[in-house]
C-alpha cells in the first residue's frame, strides 16, 4: 500500500480517515482502526492480514496502524437540512485558521475535484457542526458508488472541528470506528455532521455521521482525538 501525496492530512502524512478506511476495508462489517504513528506518504507499506478480525499496516518494523473487527453503539442526532448545512459551512473555522490547509478532506486550499472540500461549521442552537457534501465521480467505483475509504475520510475531519468548538487547538486522529450502513451514489447531495461527546484530558471523543438526502443515514463513526502538547 502506498499513500499518495494527494491523500495527505498534515502535509507530511496521510489523512487519517482515508488511511483507516483503506485498512478497515480488509475487515468485514464494522471496523475500528488505531493509528500508532503518522502514516507516511509515498512509502511502500505492508498490509498483514491476521485472520478475519485483525489487520496491521507496517512501515518496515514500525507499526503504523491496526484494524480490528468491532461493534459500534452510537446515538446519532438528527441532521440539519442540506440548506442549513450550507449556511453552517460559511462559518467553518478552517477558513480563518487551519493547521493543515492542504488536508484532502477539509483543506480550504484544495480546489473542486482535487479534494473533498468538506467544511463543517457550527449549527445554530447546538453543539454540532455540519457541512454539505456532493461526492464527485473520482471518489466512486465502476458502479458509481462512493468507495468506502472515502466515506471513512468524510467521517474523520468533522469530528475534529466539533471538538475544537470547545477549545480550538491542534488535534490529531488516534482511533476511528466506522459502520457503513448504505452505499452513497456519485453526485448525491449529502450532509455530514460531527458532535463532541466527551473530553478526558488531551483526549476528545466525538461522533460523526453522513446522511444522503435520498437514503437518510448512510454511515456513522466514533473517534478519539489527541491534542498535541
Backbone bond lengths (Angstrom), bond angles and torsions (degrees), N, CA, C in turn:
res aa  C-N    CA-C-N  psi(-1)  N-CA   C-N-CA  omega(-1)  CA-C   N-CA-C  phi
1 X - - - 1.458 - - 1.519 108.67 -
2 X 1.333 116.87 134.06 1.454 122.67 176.04 1.525 107.81 -124.59
3 X 1.332 117.35 126.42 1.457 121.81 176.36 1.527 106.98 -91.33
4 X 1.313 117.12 110.23 1.452 120.97 -177.64 1.527 111.11 -72.69
5 X 1.331 115.44 155.99 1.460 121.04 179.92 1.521 112.34 -53.08
6 X 1.328 116.08 -35.37 1.469 120.37 -178.09 1.511 111.77 -55.22
7 X 1.334 117.62 -32.92 1.461 122.06 -173.35 1.530 111.93 -96.95
8 X 1.306 115.98 37.71 1.462 119.78 179.26 1.524 110.92 -80.80
9 X 1.322 115.10 159.16 1.457 123.21 166.92 1.520 105.05 -108.24
10 X 1.351 117.47 -87.50 1.457 119.17 160.35 1.534 108.83 -61.77
11 X 1.313 117.05 161.21 1.468 120.01 -172.74 1.517 113.64 -64.81
12 X 1.347 117.21 -21.37 1.465 120.02 -175.38 1.521 113.87 -112.40
13 X 1.326 118.39 7.21 1.467 119.77 -178.87 1.526 110.62 -146.82
14 X 1.328 115.55 162.60 1.457 121.41 -175.87 1.516 112.96 -70.56
15 X 1.327 115.22 149.35 1.470 120.52 175.08 1.525 107.65 -64.77
16 X 1.339 115.95 126.38 1.455 120.84 -169.05 1.508 114.60 -57.91
17 X 1.328 116.94 -46.50 1.460 119.62 -178.31 1.514 112.56 -63.69
18 X 1.314 116.28 -39.92 1.471 120.54 178.69 1.524 110.58 -63.09
19 X 1.331 116.95 -47.28 1.462 120.63 -179.61 1.529 110.20 -63.90
20 X 1.322 116.83 -44.18 1.469 120.44 177.35 1.529 110.79 -59.60
21 X 1.328 116.53 -40.61 1.463 120.46 179.94 1.514 113.02 -66.30
22 X 1.338 116.26 -38.70 1.462 119.30 177.31 1.523 110.51 -62.03
23 X 1.331 115.90 -43.28 1.462 119.43 -179.63 1.526 111.03 -74.14
24 X 1.344 116.32 -39.50 1.464 120.28 179.99 1.511 113.67 -64.03
25 X 1.340 117.31 -20.68 1.466 120.45 -179.44 1.523 112.55 -66.08
26 X 1.332 116.83 -15.57 1.461 120.24 177.98 1.529 112.51 -86.52
27 X 1.336 116.26 -4.20 1.466 121.93 177.10 1.520 108.43 -106.37
28 X 1.311 117.55 127.32 1.458 120.38 179.16 1.522 109.89 -76.85
29 X 1.340 116.02 129.18 1.459 120.62 179.50 1.519 111.18 85.74
30 X 1.328 115.56 -151.96 1.461 121.39 -177.41 1.529 110.38 -70.51
31 X 1.325 115.34 135.79 1.462 120.60 -179.07 1.518 110.10 -131.47
32 X 1.321 115.54 154.23 1.459 122.98 174.38 1.522 107.71 -125.15
33 X 1.325 116.03 128.41 1.459 120.83 -177.52 1.529 109.12 -119.43
34 X 1.324 116.02 132.14 1.461 122.49 176.59 1.520 108.72 -110.24
35 X 1.333 115.51 126.45 1.464 121.04 176.10 1.527 108.40 -89.76
36 X 1.323 116.17 126.48 1.462 120.75 -177.63 1.528 112.08 -97.05
37 X 1.333 116.99 -35.20 1.459 122.17 175.64 1.527 107.00 -141.03
38 X 1.334 118.38 162.07 1.456 119.11 176.61 1.533 110.60 -58.06
39 X 1.319 119.01 126.57 1.468 121.07 -177.32 1.536 110.87 -66.28
40 X 1.315 117.49 119.15 1.470 119.77 -175.15 1.535 111.79 -73.11
41 X 1.319 114.94 148.78 1.452 121.66 178.50 1.529 110.05 -90.00
42 X 1.344 114.62 147.31 1.468 122.09 172.99 1.525 113.54 55.30
43 X 1.324 116.31 34.16 1.461 121.84 172.14 1.524 108.44 -110.59
44 X 1.318 116.14 150.20 1.457 119.74 170.91 1.527 108.10 -80.15
45 X 1.324 116.03 105.00 1.457 121.92 -178.68 1.525 109.15 -100.33
46 X 1.315 116.25 145.13 1.459 121.40 -176.51 1.521 111.09 -103.67
47 X 1.321 115.78 128.59 1.465 122.00 176.44 1.523 108.21 -96.94
48 X 1.331 116.55 124.82 1.466 121.82 177.43 1.519 109.27 -113.84
49 X 1.328 116.42 116.04 1.463 121.67 178.44 1.524 108.00 -92.62
50 X 1.321 115.74 115.81 1.462 121.59 -173.71 1.524 108.96 -114.11
51 X 1.326 116.51 72.23 1.458 121.30 -176.46 1.519 110.93 83.40
52 X 1.329 115.12 -165.12 1.463 120.67 -175.51 1.518 113.55 -83.63
53 X 1.327 117.62 -12.94 1.461 118.45 -169.74 1.520 114.94 -126.05
54 X 1.350 118.41 12.66 1.456 120.02 176.98 1.518 110.37 -152.24
55 X 1.341 114.90 134.98 1.459 122.18 176.86 1.525 107.07 -138.76
56 X 1.324 117.23 138.68 1.460 120.36 177.21 1.522 109.78 -120.16
57 X 1.328 114.60 155.08 1.454 122.82 176.38 1.522 107.05 -121.34
58 X 1.338 116.63 121.92 1.452 121.93 -173.32 1.530 111.12 -119.37
59 X 1.334 115.01 142.48 1.462 122.50 169.47 1.521 106.19 -113.95
60 X 1.321 116.07 91.38 1.462 119.68 -170.21 1.510 109.19 65.30
61 X 1.338 116.25 -121.04 1.475 119.45 178.96 1.517 112.26 -97.30
62 X 1.345 117.91 9.36 1.461 121.83 -179.64 1.527 110.20 -97.70
63 X 1.333 116.01 130.24 1.462 121.06 175.94 1.526 108.73 -80.09
64 X 1.328 116.03 116.55 1.464 121.69 -179.89 1.524 110.69 -86.90
65 X 1.338 115.91 -46.27 1.468 120.51 -176.77 1.515 109.37 -160.56
66 X 1.333 115.51 158.49 1.456 120.17 174.28 1.523 109.85 -139.60
67 X 1.312 115.51 139.44 1.460 122.31 -179.89 1.521 109.47 -113.64
68 X 1.321 115.47 142.09 1.461 121.73 177.38 1.521 109.94 -135.96
69 X 1.308 115.79 153.04 1.454 120.70 172.27 1.518 108.57 -66.34
70 X 1.330 116.92 142.38 1.464 119.74 -173.34 1.519 110.32 -148.56
71 X 1.323 115.24 169.82 1.460 122.10 167.85 1.520 106.57 -115.89
72 X 1.315 116.66 156.51 1.461 119.72 -175.84 1.521 109.73 -137.17
73 X 1.339 115.39 103.74 1.452 121.62 174.25 1.526 107.83 -97.56
74 X 1.308 117.19 118.26 1.459 120.03 -174.20 1.521 109.51 -154.53
75 X 1.323 116.14 122.43 1.459 121.08 173.75 1.526 108.12 -83.27
76 X 1.316 115.71 115.29 1.466 120.95 -175.18 1.522 109.45 -98.33
77 X 1.320 118.07 122.68 1.470 119.58 178.57 1.523 111.61 -70.62
78 X 1.310 115.40 161.21 1.467 120.05 177.96 1.521 109.44 -69.17
79 X 1.321 116.74 139.87 1.463 119.51 -178.56 1.522 111.39 -83.48
80 X 1.320 117.06 159.38 1.461 119.29 169.58 1.527 110.15 -72.34
81 X 1.305 116.14 164.24 1.461 120.25 174.19 1.526 109.53 -65.81
82 X 1.313 115.97 160.29 1.467 121.08 -178.06 1.530 111.01 -56.29
83 X 1.335 116.67 -43.92 1.471 120.36 -179.51 1.526 111.18 -62.81
84 X 1.340 117.09 -36.57 1.460 120.34 178.58 1.520 110.77 -69.51
85 X 1.338 116.27 -37.05 1.464 119.92 176.40 1.529 110.48 -63.96
86 X 1.317 116.90 -37.14 1.466 120.20 175.94 1.528 110.94 -60.81
87 X 1.321 116.60 -42.88 1.471 120.45 179.43 1.534 110.51 -66.11
88 X 1.339 116.35 -41.83 1.468 119.98 179.72 1.525 110.77 -61.09
89 X 1.323 116.57 -37.74 1.454 121.45 -176.52 1.526 112.83 -63.49
90 X 1.321 117.36 -24.02 1.464 121.11 178.97 1.528 110.66 -59.89
91 X 1.341 117.01 -32.73 1.457 122.04 -177.27 1.531 112.50 -97.92
92 X 1.298 116.73 24.21 1.469 122.39 177.74 1.526 110.59 -56.04
93 X 1.323 116.45 124.23 1.458 121.74 -178.19 1.528 111.86 -57.23
94 X 1.329 115.96 -34.38 1.458 120.41 -176.85 1.509 114.49 -64.84
95 X 1.329 117.65 -17.13 1.465 119.21 175.61 1.532 111.32 -70.91
96 X 1.338 116.41 -25.78 1.463 120.99 -177.94 1.526 111.74 -93.82
97 X 1.322 115.61 -43.17 1.469 120.61 177.97 1.520 107.99 -151.89
98 X 1.304 116.65 132.32 1.462 121.09 -177.30 1.522 108.63 -144.02
99 X 1.339 117.78 121.99 1.463 119.39 -179.27 1.528 112.99 -69.36
100 X 1.333 116.51 -23.81 1.467 120.91 -176.92 1.538 109.29 -133.40
101 X 1.329 118.48 70.92 1.469 121.00 -170.98 1.517 114.98 -67.03
102 X 1.354 117.43 -10.70 1.462 119.94 177.64 1.527 111.17 -102.60
103 X 1.317 118.22 12.67 1.474 120.81 178.30 1.526 109.88 -53.10
104 X 1.328 115.75 133.81 1.465 121.03 -177.39 1.520 112.50 -59.10
105 X 1.328 117.50 -31.17 1.466 120.99 -175.75 1.521 112.29 -92.64
106 X 1.328 117.02 -50.57 1.467 119.54 -169.42 1.525 114.05 -119.98
107 X 1.325 116.81 10.11 1.449 119.85 -177.55 1.520 112.94 -74.24
108 X 1.334 118.39 123.26 1.460 120.89 -179.11 1.527 113.48 -70.31
109 X 1.339 118.07 -13.43 1.457 120.32 177.89 1.528 112.16 -83.75
110 X 1.323 117.54 -6.89 1.462 120.98 177.86 1.527 109.92 -79.49
111 X 1.326 115.71 136.77 1.460 120.66 178.16 1.524 109.73 -89.92
112 X 1.316 115.91 167.84 1.465 121.45 178.54 1.537 109.24 -59.90
113 X 1.324 116.27 127.68 1.449 121.15 -179.14 1.517 113.51 90.49
114 X 1.334 117.24 -17.20 1.465 121.61 178.38 1.521 110.34 -94.85
115 X 1.317 116.58 -28.80 1.460 121.93 178.61 1.516 109.57 -143.00
116 X 1.326 116.66 171.85 1.460 120.64 -175.89 1.528 112.68 -79.33
117 X 1.340 116.89 -21.20 1.463 122.55 173.45 1.537 112.07 52.19
118 X 1.324 115.58 52.39 1.460 122.31 173.87 1.525 107.13 -97.58
119 X 1.331 116.18 111.38 1.457 122.37 -172.40 1.534 110.15 -118.42
120 X 1.344 117.77 85.67 1.471 121.09 -174.27 1.532 112.72 -77.62
121 X 1.318 115.15 123.32 1.450 121.45 176.60 1.513 111.27 -116.18
122 X 1.338 117.77 164.84 1.471 121.20 -176.50 1.518 112.79 -67.77
123 X 1.314 115.09 136.53 1.461 121.42 176.95 1.525 108.25 -87.84
124 X 1.305 116.33 133.31 1.462 121.66 -177.33 1.522 111.06 -56.77
125 X 1.348 115.76 131.22 1.455 120.68 172.92 1.510 115.51 83.88
126 X 1.330 118.89 8.65 1.462 118.62 -178.65 1.506 111.64 -150.93
127 X 1.328 116.03 179.27 1.457 122.22 178.42 1.518 109.26 -106.51
128 X 1.317 114.78 48.35 1.449 122.34 -178.35 1.522 109.07 -125.86
129 X 1.335 116.21 147.63 1.451 120.86 168.58 1.519 108.15 -111.54
130 X 1.319 115.99 153.94 1.460 120.56 -179.38 1.518 109.80 -148.57
131 X 1.321 114.68 152.24 1.457 120.85 178.42 1.518 109.74 -147.22
132 X 1.321 117.44 145.08 1.459 119.81 170.40 1.526 109.17 -78.64
133 X 1.307 116.03 151.38 1.466 120.67 177.74 1.517 109.03 -151.01
134 X 1.322 116.23 127.10 1.463 121.96 173.22 1.531 106.88 -119.55
135 X 1.328 118.32 106.53 1.472 121.07 -177.06 1.531 111.29 -65.19
136 X 1.316 116.17 131.57 1.465 119.94 178.98 1.527 110.05 -92.63
137 X 1.320 115.42 166.32 1.464 121.59 -168.13 1.521 113.50 -60.34
138 X 1.335 117.41 -33.85 1.462 120.16 -176.98 1.525 112.77 -65.80
139 X 1.324 117.45 -14.77 1.467 120.97 177.68 1.527 111.93 -87.54
140 X 1.321 116.77 -0.93 1.469 121.08 -169.06 1.523 112.23 -112.03
141 X 1.329 114.63 161.94 1.457 121.03 176.40 1.526 110.60 -86.06
142 X 1.314 116.61 -171.89 1.468 120.78 -176.94 1.517 112.87 -67.41
143 X 1.326 117.39 -14.03 1.472 121.34 178.87 1.532 111.99 -97.22
144 X 1.332 116.67 5.67 1.462 119.87 178.94 1.507 114.00 78.01
145 X 1.342 117.21 21.23 1.460 121.73 179.16 1.518 109.84 -108.60
146 X 1.327 116.57 138.72 1.467 121.07 -178.64 1.527 109.51 -61.71
147 X 1.330 115.93 126.97 1.459 120.10 177.61 1.525 109.71 -64.42
148 X 1.319 115.22 143.33 1.460 119.34 -169.61 1.520 113.51 -64.00
149 X 1.335 118.38 -29.41 1.463 118.16 178.44 1.524 111.98 -64.01
150 X 1.340 116.61 -26.15 1.460 119.51 177.88 1.535 111.39 -82.70
151 X 1.324 117.41 -26.35 1.469 119.48 171.04 1.530 108.61 -66.93
152 X 1.333 116.81 -43.76 1.471 120.27 175.62 1.533 109.53 -58.23
153 X 1.307 117.16 -43.31 1.467 120.82 -179.47 1.520 110.90 -60.80
154 X 1.331 116.21 -42.74 1.469 120.39 179.73 1.518 111.75 -63.53
155 X 1.332 117.01 -28.87 1.463 121.94 -178.37 1.528 112.90 -83.80
156 X 1.310 117.15 -0.72 1.464 121.17 -176.01 1.527 112.05 -86.25
157 X 1.314 117.33 -74.72 1.469 122.47 -168.09 1.534 115.40 -58.45
158 X 1.330 121.14 -36.58 1.468 118.37 178.78 1.530 113.51 -57.53
159 X 1.329 117.46 -29.12 1.460 119.76 176.08 1.512 111.78 -65.33
160 X 1.330 116.37 -39.24 1.462 120.07 179.29 1.521 111.14 -62.87
161 X 1.326 116.47 -43.09 1.463 118.98 -177.19 1.532 111.75 -75.11
162 X 1.333 117.04 -24.01 1.462 119.34 171.27 1.523 109.69 -67.22
163 X 1.333 116.70 -43.32 1.461 120.60 179.00 1.518 111.03 -64.63
164 X 1.309 117.25 -37.22 1.465 120.64 -175.63 1.524 113.30 -76.21
165 X 1.340 117.69 -8.61 1.457 118.54 173.28 1.524 110.43 -63.02
166 X 1.347 115.64 -33.97 1.469 120.26 -179.36 1.526 111.12 -74.11
167 X 1.333 116.36 -45.43 1.459 120.29 -176.77 1.526 108.17 -154.31
168 X 1.331 117.70 100.15 1.461 120.16 -179.49 1.538 111.42 -59.93
169 X 1.315 116.50 121.80 1.463 122.88 177.05 1.516 107.25 -163.80
170 X 1.311 117.03 165.90 1.459 120.15 -179.23 1.522 109.04 -80.32
171 X 1.332 116.48 122.26 1.454 121.83 178.10 1.526 108.91 -128.46
172 X 1.321 115.85 152.16 1.467 121.17 -179.70 1.526 108.95 -128.94
173 X 1.318 114.79 152.56 1.461 120.69 -177.12 1.523 111.00 -71.07
174 X 1.330 115.95 131.84 1.453 121.48 175.96 1.520 112.67 -107.46
175 X 1.341 116.36 -40.97 1.474 120.62 -176.64 1.518 109.02 -149.78
176 X 1.328 116.25 141.98 1.461 121.69 179.79 1.522 109.82 -140.93
177 X 1.335 116.04 124.84 1.466 122.38 175.24 1.515 108.14 -115.24
178 X 1.335 116.54 130.04 1.467 121.16 -172.19 1.524 110.79 -133.17
179 X 1.327 114.82 138.67 1.458 122.27 169.18 1.524 107.46 -121.58
180 X 1.327 117.12 115.97 1.462 122.20 174.01 1.521 107.27 -92.28
181 X 1.319 116.04 116.61 1.465 121.69 -172.88 1.521 112.76 -96.63
182 X 1.338 116.56 -33.56 1.462 121.65 -178.96 1.518 108.90 -144.36
183 X 1.323 115.60 149.40 1.448 119.39 174.97 1.525 110.43 -71.62
184 X 1.324 115.37 154.74 1.463 122.21 179.18 1.523 108.15 -117.97
185 X 1.306 116.53 132.45 1.460 121.35 -177.06 1.525 111.43 -88.57
186 X 1.307 114.89 152.67 1.465 120.35 174.99 1.526 109.43 -58.73
187 X 1.323 115.05 141.65 1.472 123.30 176.21 1.528 113.35 67.58
188 X 1.334 117.93 9.82 1.465 120.25 177.96 1.529 109.45 -79.89
189 X 1.339 118.90 123.60 1.468 119.81 177.11 1.529 110.54 -62.23
190 X 1.321 115.89 127.81 1.466 122.28 -179.02 1.523 110.42 -128.38
191 X 1.314 114.73 159.04 1.461 122.15 171.01 1.523 107.45 -122.10
192 X 1.324 115.94 128.67 1.455 122.21 176.87 1.522 107.72 -108.85
193 X 1.325 116.66 130.87 1.472 120.18 -179.91 1.520 110.26 -122.79
194 X 1.333 115.42 156.69 1.456 122.06 173.85 1.519 109.54 -142.04
195 X 1.318 116.68 147.34 1.468 120.11 178.46 1.519 109.33 -147.02
196 X 1.330 114.54 147.46 1.457 121.63 -179.49 1.529 108.95 -86.25
197 X 1.333 118.21 132.69 1.460 121.19 -178.17 1.522 113.01 -108.04
198 X 1.317 117.66 -38.97 1.464 119.82 -177.56 1.522 109.26 -165.23
199 X 1.334 113.96 161.75 1.462 120.40 175.81 1.516 108.19 -135.23
200 X 1.318 115.90 135.16 1.460 122.39 179.11 1.524 107.64 -133.82
201 X 1.330 116.37 91.59 1.455 119.82 -176.45 1.517 110.95 63.56
202 X 1.332 116.39 -119.12 1.460 121.47 179.74 1.525 112.26 -87.84
203 X 1.331 117.77 0.62 1.459 121.47 -179.47 1.525 110.73 -99.18
204 X 1.323 116.04 133.88 1.460 122.73 175.43 1.528 108.53 -117.62
205 X 1.331 116.20 133.08 1.463 121.89 178.50 1.532 107.81 -107.99
206 X 1.326 116.29 122.85 1.459 120.36 -176.01 1.523 111.05 -130.68
207 X 1.324 114.74 159.85 1.456 122.12 172.40 1.520 109.45 -120.34
208 X 1.318 116.15 149.44 1.466 121.84 175.97 1.523 108.97 -141.78
209 X 1.323 116.03 160.29 1.466 120.61 178.51 1.524 109.48 -157.68
210 X 1.326 114.65 154.23 1.466 122.19 175.46 1.521 108.55 -120.55
211 X 1.313 115.15 129.03 1.463 122.25 176.31 1.529 108.62 -119.46
212 X 1.329 116.78 139.68 1.461 119.32 169.64 1.524 108.27 -104.15
213 X 1.311 116.43 150.64 1.461 120.19 -178.24 1.515 111.41 -61.95
214 X 1.328 117.32 -30.93 1.463 119.98 -175.66 1.521 113.57 -90.46
215 X 1.350 117.59 -30.89 1.469 120.14 -171.06 1.521 114.73 -118.69
216 X 1.325 117.91 1.87 1.457 119.76 178.52 1.517 112.44 72.48
217 X 1.346 116.53 -144.47 1.463 121.58 -176.14 1.527 110.51 -65.32
218 X 1.332 115.68 121.68 1.465 121.24 -178.47 1.526 113.17 -109.55
219 X 1.335 117.24 -28.79 1.460 119.80 -178.65 1.527 109.00 -160.52
220 X 1.330 115.17 153.09 1.464 120.45 179.09 1.518 108.84 -144.02
221 X 1.343 115.05 159.11 1.458 118.74 -175.78 1.514 111.66 -154.51
222 X 1.322 115.06 152.21 1.460 123.76 168.51 1.527 107.51 -116.73
223 X 1.325 116.19 142.41 1.452 119.50 179.32 1.516 111.39 -137.24
224 X 1.315 115.36 154.14 1.457 122.48 167.99 1.525 107.45 -117.49
225 X 1.315 115.57 126.94 1.448 123.10 179.66 1.519 109.58 -112.48
226 X 1.317 115.37 146.39 1.464 120.84 -178.90 1.523 108.80 -117.45
227 X 1.333 116.12 125.52 1.460 120.80 176.27 1.521 108.91 -78.13
228 X 1.335 116.30 132.10 1.460 120.12 178.58 1.532 109.56 -72.36
229 X 1.317 116.22 145.41 1.458 120.32 178.19 1.525 109.97 -71.51
